[in-house]
Amino acid sequence: MAKLLWVKGPHTTDPERAVQIQWSMGNTCNFSCEYCPSILHDGSKPWLTTERYLQVVDKISNHYKEKGRYMHWELLGGEVTTIPDFEEIIKRIAHYNSSVTIYTNGSRTTRWWNEAKDYLTGVVITYHPLTMDVQHLYDVVNTLKDNLILDINICLLYTSPSPRDRTRSRMPSSA
């Protein structure tokens, strides 16, 4: 039986001292993908104010800093990069020498990513081929790939025929 030897991903490399904080920050998204449940993007859990987010970061960070613990934050929920002043939140987390990974659809401009990358440890991009331009994905990946841990998830929803080619199926006939 095969044994799992190593898992590499967008998580801290010091799990014995690290406190993992996974924060679902809301559910507003700039995409409305047909395969995504509406609860993940319908805005029913709106963003908080920037001030409130910063208060939470300060409170948690000071608590664990006093205990000598390292923190790794994972920020997700809807599309977190659309939170007003999101850059201030990741800068505040970086101020505490904590690492931060965000889960995103990668839709922000390469200019935005170029400015934000200095405050991020990891980015998990979920690529949505029905709603996102592949060239934009390449541009974002090229902006980030040398600076942080980068994971790409590709969401595919197979329908026969596909939404992009209604004249014939792209599925192999042996499937």
TORGUKE-498383 format. One record per residue (C-alpha): residue number from 1; y, x, z; chain; residue in three letters. Coordinates in Angstrom, 1 decimal, always signed. Layout:
REM TORGUKE-498383
SITE  lumfi       y       x       z  kepa  roti
SITE    NUM       Y       X       Z     A   ALA
...
This chain:
REM TORGUKE-498383
SITE  lumfi       y       x       z  kepa  roti
SITE      1    +0.0    +0.0    +0.0     A   MET
SITE      2    +3.4    +1.4    -1.0     A   ALA
SITE      3    +5.8    +2.2    +1.8     A   LYS
SITE      4    +9.6    +1.8    +1.7     A   LEU
SITE      5   +11.0    +5.3    +2.1     A   LEU
SITE      6   +14.7    +4.9    +1.6     A   TRP
SITE      7   +17.3    +2.2    +1.0     A   VAL
SITE      8   +20.5    +3.2    -0.6     A   LYS
SITE      9   +23.3    +0.8    -0.9     A   GLY
SITE     10   +26.9    +0.1    +0.1     A   PRO
SITE     11   +26.3    +0.4    +3.8     A   HIS
SITE     12   +27.2    +3.1    +6.3     A   THR
SITE     13   +25.0    +6.2    +6.5     A   THR
SITE     14   +25.1    +6.3   +10.3     A   ASP
SITE     15   +23.4    +3.1   +11.4     A   PRO
SITE     16   +22.7    +4.3   +15.0     A   GLU
SITE     17   +26.4    +4.4   +15.9     A   ARG
SITE     18   +27.8    +2.0   +13.4     A   ALA
SITE     19   +28.8    -1.6   +14.0     A   VAL
SITE     20   +28.2    -3.7   +10.9     A   GLN
SITE     21   +30.8    -6.5   +10.5     A   ILE
SITE     22   +30.1    -8.9    +7.7     A   GLN
SITE     23   +33.1   -11.2    +7.4     A   TRP
SITE     24   +33.1   -14.3    +5.2     A   SER
SITE     25   +36.9   -14.7    +4.9     A   MET
SITE     26   +37.1   -18.0    +3.0     A   GLY
SITE     27   +35.8   -19.6    -0.1     A   ASN
SITE     28   +38.6   -19.6    -2.7     A   THR
SITE     29   +37.6   -18.1    -6.0     A   CYS
SITE     30   +39.3   -17.6    -9.3     A   ASN
SITE     31   +36.0   -18.3   -11.1     A   PHE
SITE     32   +33.9   -21.5   -11.1     A   SER
SITE     33   +30.6   -20.4   -12.5     A   CYS
SITE     34   +28.0   -23.1   -13.2     A   GLU
SITE     35   +25.3   -21.3   -11.3     A   TYR
SITE     36   +27.4   -20.8    -8.1     A   CYS
SITE     37   +27.3   -23.5    -5.5     A   PRO
SITE     38   +30.6   -25.1    -5.1     A   SER
SITE     39   +30.7   -24.3    -1.3     A   ILE
SITE     40   +31.2   -20.6    -2.4     A   LEU
SITE     41   +34.3   -21.2    -4.5     A   HIS
SITE     42   +35.8   -24.7    -3.9     A   ASP
SITE     43   +38.6   -23.6    -1.5     A   GLY
SITE     44   +37.4   -25.9    +1.3     A   SER
SITE     45   +37.7   -22.9    +3.7     A   LYS
SITE     46   +41.1   -21.6    +2.8     A   PRO
SITE     47   +42.4   -18.1    +3.4     A   TRP
SITE     48   +44.1   -17.4    +6.7     A   LEU
SITE     49   +47.5   -15.8    +6.9     A   THR
SITE     50   +47.7   -12.0    +6.4     A   THR
SITE     51   +49.0   -11.7    +9.9     A   GLU
SITE     52   +45.9   -13.5   +11.3     A   ARG
SITE     53   +43.5   -11.3    +9.3     A   TYR
SITE     54   +45.3    -8.2   +10.7     A   LEU
SITE     55   +45.1    -9.5   +14.2     A   GLN
SITE     56   +41.4    -9.9   +13.9     A   VAL
SITE     57   +41.0    -6.4   +12.4     A   VAL
SITE     58   +43.1    -5.0   +15.3     A   ASP
SITE     59   +41.2    -6.8   +18.0     A   LYS
SITE     60   +37.7    -5.9   +16.8     A   ILE
SITE     61   +38.7    -2.4   +15.9     A   SER
SITE     62   +40.3    -1.6   +19.2     A   ASN
SITE     63   +37.3    -3.1   +21.1     A   HIS
SITE     64   +34.8    -0.8   +19.3     A   TYR
SITE     65   +37.2    +2.2   +19.2     A   LYS
SITE     66   +37.2    +2.2   +23.0     A   GLU
SITE     67   +33.4    +2.3   +23.0     A   LYS
SITE     68   +33.4    +5.3   +20.5     A   GLY
SITE     69   +31.7    +3.2   +17.9     A   ARG
SITE     70   +32.1    +3.5   +14.1     A   TYR
SITE     71   +32.6    +0.3   +12.2     A   MET
SITE     72   +31.6    -0.7    +8.7     A   HIS
SITE     73   +33.2    -3.8    +7.4     A   TRP
SITE     74   +31.8    -6.0    +4.6     A   GLU
SITE     75   +34.4    -8.5    +3.2     A   LEU
SITE     76   +33.1   -11.4    +1.2     A   LEU
SITE     77   +33.7   -15.1    +0.5     A   GLY
SITE     78   +35.0   -16.6    -2.5     A   GLY
SITE     79   +37.0   -13.8    -4.3     A   GLU
SITE     80   +38.5   -11.7    -1.5     A   VAL
SITE     81   +40.7    -9.7    -3.8     A   THR
SITE     82   +42.8   -12.9    -4.3     A   THR
SITE     83   +43.7   -13.2    -0.7     A   ILE
SITE     84   +47.5   -12.7    -0.5     A   PRO
SITE     85   +48.3    -9.1    +0.6     A   ASP
SITE     86   +44.6    -8.3    +0.7     A   PHE
SITE     87   +45.6    -4.6    +0.2     A   GLU
SITE     88   +47.2    -4.7    +3.7     A   GLU
SITE     89   +43.9    -5.8    +5.2     A   ILE
SITE     90   +41.9    -3.0    +3.7     A   ILE
SITE     91   +44.6    -0.5    +4.6     A   LYS
SITE     92   +44.5    -1.7    +8.2     A   ARG
SITE     93   +40.7    -1.3    +8.3     A   ILE
SITE     94   +41.1    +2.2    +6.8     A   ALA
SITE     95   +43.7    +3.0    +9.5     A   HIS
SITE     96   +40.9    +2.7   +12.1     A   TYR
SITE     97   +38.8    +5.2   +10.1     A   ASN
SITE     98   +36.3    +2.5    +9.4     A   SER
SITE     99   +34.5    +2.0    +6.1     A   SER
SITE    100   +34.8    -1.1    +4.1     A   VAL
SITE    101   +32.8    -2.6    +1.3     A   THR
SITE    102   +34.0    -5.7    -0.6     A   ILE
SITE    103   +32.0    -8.2    -2.6     A   TYR
SITE    104   +33.9    -9.2    -5.7     A   THR
SITE    105   +33.7   -10.6    -9.3     A   ASN
SITE    106   +35.8    -7.6   -10.3     A   GLY
SITE    107   +38.4    -9.7   -12.0     A   SER
SITE    108   +41.5    -7.9   -10.7     A   ARG
SITE    109   +43.4    -5.5   -13.1     A   THR
SITE    110   +42.4    -1.9   -13.4     A   THR
SITE    111   +45.9    -1.1   -12.0     A   ARG
SITE    112   +45.0    -3.1    -8.8     A   TRP
SITE    113   +41.6    -1.3    -8.5     A   TRP
SITE    114   +43.2    +2.1    -9.0     A   ASN
SITE    115   +45.6    +1.4    -6.0     A   GLU
SITE    116   +42.9    -0.2    -3.8     A   ALA
SITE    117   +40.1    +2.3    -4.3     A   LYS
SITE    118   +41.6    +4.8    -1.8     A   ASP
SITE    119   +41.0    +2.3    +1.0     A   TYR
SITE    120   +37.4    +1.2    +0.0     A   LEU
SITE    121   +34.1    +2.8    +0.7     A   THR
SITE    122   +32.0    +0.5    -1.5     A   GLY
SITE    123   +32.4    -2.3    -4.0     A   VAL
SITE    124   +29.7    -4.7    -5.1     A   VAL
SITE    125   +30.7    -6.4    -8.3     A   ILE
SITE    126   +28.9    -9.5    -9.5     A   THR
SITE    127   +29.3    -9.6   -13.2     A   TYR
SITE    128   +29.5   -13.1   -14.7     A   HIS
SITE    129   +28.9   -12.7   -18.4     A   PRO
SITE    130   +29.9   -16.3   -19.2     A   LEU
SITE    131   +33.4   -15.9   -17.6     A   THR
SITE    132   +34.2   -12.2   -17.6     A   MET
SITE    133   +35.0    -9.8   -20.5     A   ASP
SITE    134   +32.5    -7.0   -20.7     A   VAL
SITE    135   +35.2    -4.5   -21.6     A   GLN
SITE    136   +37.1    -5.4   -18.4     A   HIS
SITE    137   +33.9    -4.7   -16.4     A   LEU
SITE    138   +33.6    -1.3   -18.1     A   TYR
SITE    139   +37.2    -0.5   -17.4     A   ASP
SITE    140   +36.8    -1.4   -13.7     A   VAL
SITE    141   +33.6    +0.6   -13.4     A   VAL
SITE    142   +35.3    +3.6   -14.9     A   ASN
SITE    143   +38.2    +3.3   -12.5     A   THR
SITE    144   +35.9    +3.1    -9.5     A   LEU
SITE    145   +32.7    +5.1   -10.2     A   LYS
SITE    146   +33.8    +8.5    -9.0     A   ASP
SITE    147   +35.6    +7.3    -5.9     A   ASN
SITE    148   +33.2    +5.1    -3.9     A   LEU
SITE    149   +29.7    +3.5    -3.8     A   ILE
SITE    150   +29.5    +1.0    -6.6     A   LEU
SITE    151   +26.9    -1.7    -7.1     A   ASP
SITE    152   +26.8    -4.1   -10.0     A   ILE
SITE    153   +25.0    -7.4    -9.9     A   ASN
SITE    154   +24.5    -9.2   -13.1     A   ILE
SITE    155   +24.3   -13.0   -12.9     A   CYS
SITE    156   +22.4   -14.6   -15.7     A   LEU
SITE    157   +21.7   -18.3   -16.2     A   LEU
SITE    158   +19.2   -18.8   -18.9     A   TYR
SITE    159   +19.4   -22.1   -20.8     A   THR
SITE    160   +17.7   -22.9   -24.0     A   SER
SITE    161   +19.6   -22.7   -26.2     A   PRO
SITE    162   +22.1   -20.5   -24.5     A   SER
SITE    163   +25.7   -21.7   -24.1     A   PRO
SITE    164   +26.8   -18.9   -26.4     A   ARG
SITE    165   +24.3   -19.6   -29.1     A   ASP
SITE    166   +23.4   -23.2   -29.4     A   ARG
SITE    167   +21.6   -22.8   -32.7     A   THR
SITE    168   +18.6   -20.9   -31.4     A   ARG
SITE    169   +17.1   -19.6   -28.2     A   SER
SITE    170   +17.4   -15.9   -27.3     A   ARG
SITE    171   +14.3   -16.0   -25.2     A   MET
SITE    172   +11.3   -14.2   -26.8     A   PRO
SITE    173    +8.7   -16.5   -28.2     A   SER
SITE    174    +6.0   -15.1   -25.9     A   SER
SITE    175    +7.9   -16.2   -22.8     A   ALA
